């Protein structure tokens, strides 16, 4: 039996990890890089007070290569963040060693401005503005603590606002 697409598996695990009292919508994307495909994120979540835009990425490398992120995704999420109560960024899964991270768009833009081509896993561990997402690994699936993630994102924003 062929191995499932790791990206689709991660998306499924993420969606199943969202608590039932949080609205989660998977934005349908085309499987081909169609010229008009301008979706900025994979998921929209709403917890009753805040809206979250998440682009999910998974990699077997020990870094997040920026070629995995389309420019319109950076611009689209950045534009949405201008509105009060909207948060967003990249939810990243490293497959080896298995870990999950939330990387705000401003961090990616900072690395790009410095000429970097990726963010290494060591930097995810070292930076306070990158959120380590707790998870439970099961036999076949993975359950992320999405509620923890949403609260940490809002907490970080409150600290920035003060």
C-alpha positions as CSV (number, residue, x, y, z in Angstrom):
1,X,0.0,0.0,0.0
2,X,1.5,3.4,-1.0
3,X,2.4,5.9,1.7
4,X,-0.1,8.7,2.1
5,X,1.0,12.2,1.1
6,X,2.6,13.6,4.2
7,X,1.1,17.1,3.6
8,X,-2.5,15.7,3.3
9,X,-1.9,13.6,6.4
10,X,-0.7,16.6,8.3
11,X,-3.8,18.6,7.2
12,X,-6.1,15.8,8.3
13,X,-4.4,15.5,11.7
14,X,-4.6,19.3,12.1
15,X,-8.3,19.4,11.3
16,X,-9.1,16.5,13.6
17,X,-7.1,18.3,16.4
18,X,-9.3,21.4,16.3
19,X,-11.7,21.4,19.3
20,X,-15.3,21.1,18.3
21,X,-16.2,24.5,19.7
22,X,-13.8,26.2,17.3
23,X,-14.9,26.9,13.7
24,X,-12.4,25.4,11.2
25,X,-12.6,25.7,7.5
26,X,-10.2,24.0,5.1
27,X,-9.7,26.3,2.1
28,X,-9.9,24.1,-1.0
29,X,-6.8,24.4,-3.1
30,X,-6.0,23.0,-6.5
31,X,-3.5,20.1,-6.8
32,X,-1.7,21.9,-9.6
33,X,0.1,25.2,-9.4
34,X,-2.5,26.9,-11.5
35,X,-1.5,30.5,-12.3
36,X,-4.7,31.9,-10.8
37,X,-4.4,29.9,-7.5
38,X,-4.1,32.7,-5.0
39,X,-5.3,31.0,-1.8
40,X,-3.2,32.5,1.0
41,X,-3.8,29.8,3.6
42,X,-4.9,26.2,4.2
43,X,-7.2,26.8,7.2
44,X,-9.3,29.5,8.7
45,X,-10.2,29.1,12.4
46,X,-12.5,31.2,14.5
47,X,-12.7,30.8,18.3
48,X,-15.6,33.2,18.9
49,X,-13.4,36.3,19.2
50,X,-10.4,35.9,16.9
51,X,-9.8,34.7,13.3
52,X,-6.7,32.7,12.4
53,X,-5.2,32.0,9.0
54,X,-2.8,29.1,8.9
55,X,-0.7,27.8,6.1
56,X,0.4,24.2,6.9
57,X,3.8,22.9,5.8
58,X,5.5,19.6,6.5
59,X,9.1,18.8,5.8
60,X,11.5,15.9,6.3
61,X,14.4,18.4,6.3
62,X,15.7,20.0,9.5
63,X,14.8,23.4,8.1
64,X,11.8,25.2,6.6
65,X,12.9,26.1,3.0
66,X,11.3,29.3,1.9
67,X,10.7,27.9,-1.6
68,X,7.8,25.9,0.1
69,X,6.0,29.2,0.7
70,X,4.5,31.1,-2.2
71,X,4.9,34.9,-2.2
72,X,1.2,35.4,-2.3
73,X,0.8,33.5,1.0
74,X,3.2,35.8,2.8
75,X,1.6,38.9,1.3
76,X,-2.0,37.6,1.9
77,X,-1.5,36.7,5.5
78,X,0.5,39.9,6.2
79,X,-2.3,42.0,4.7
80,X,-4.9,40.1,6.8
81,X,-2.9,40.8,10.0
82,X,-3.5,44.5,9.6
83,X,-7.0,44.0,10.9
84,X,-7.6,43.8,14.7
85,X,-8.4,40.3,15.8
86,X,-6.9,38.5,12.9
87,X,-3.8,36.3,13.4
88,X,-1.9,34.0,11.1
89,X,1.3,32.4,10.0
90,X,2.9,29.0,9.1
91,X,2.1,25.9,11.1
92,X,5.2,23.7,10.5
93,X,5.7,20.0,11.0
94,X,9.2,18.6,11.1
95,X,8.9,14.9,10.4
96,X,12.3,14.0,11.9
97,X,12.7,14.8,14.7
98,X,8.9,15.0,15.0
99,X,7.8,18.4,16.2
100,X,5.3,21.2,15.4
101,X,5.8,24.9,15.3
102,X,4.0,28.2,14.6
103,X,6.1,30.6,12.7
104,X,4.7,34.2,12.5
105,X,5.0,35.9,9.1
106,X,7.2,38.6,10.5
107,X,9.8,36.0,11.4
108,X,9.9,34.6,7.9
109,X,10.1,38.1,6.4
110,X,13.0,38.9,8.8
111,X,15.0,35.9,7.5
112,X,14.2,36.7,3.9
113,X,15.4,40.3,4.4
114,X,18.7,39.0,5.7
115,X,19.1,36.8,2.6
116,X,18.4,33.5,4.3
117,X,16.8,30.7,2.2
118,X,15.3,28.8,5.2
119,X,14.8,28.7,9.0
120,X,16.7,25.9,10.7
121,X,15.0,23.7,13.3
122,X,17.6,25.0,15.9
123,X,16.2,28.5,15.4
124,X,12.7,27.3,16.1
125,X,14.0,26.0,19.5
126,X,15.9,29.2,20.2
127,X,13.4,32.0,19.3
128,X,10.7,33.2,21.7
129,X,8.5,34.4,18.9
130,X,8.2,30.9,17.4
131,X,5.7,28.8,19.3
132,X,6.4,25.1,19.9
133,X,3.0,23.3,19.6
134,X,2.5,20.4,22.0
135,X,1.2,17.2,20.5
136,X,0.5,13.6,21.2
137,X,1.8,11.0,18.7
138,X,-0.5,8.0,18.3
139,X,0.1,4.9,16.2
140,X,-0.9,6.5,12.9
141,X,-2.1,10.0,13.7
142,X,-0.9,13.0,15.6
143,X,-3.0,15.2,17.8
144,X,-1.9,18.8,18.1
145,X,-2.9,21.1,21.0
146,X,-4.6,23.7,18.8
147,X,-6.2,25.4,21.7
148,X,-2.8,26.0,23.3
149,X,-1.6,27.4,20.0
150,X,-4.4,29.9,19.6
151,X,-4.0,31.1,23.2
152,X,-0.2,31.5,22.8
153,X,-0.7,33.5,19.6
154,X,-3.2,35.9,21.3
155,X,-0.9,36.2,24.3
156,X,2.1,37.1,22.1
157,X,-0.1,39.7,20.4
158,X,-1.2,41.2,23.7
159,X,2.4,41.5,24.8
160,X,3.3,43.2,21.5
161,X,0.4,45.7,21.9
162,X,1.7,46.8,25.3
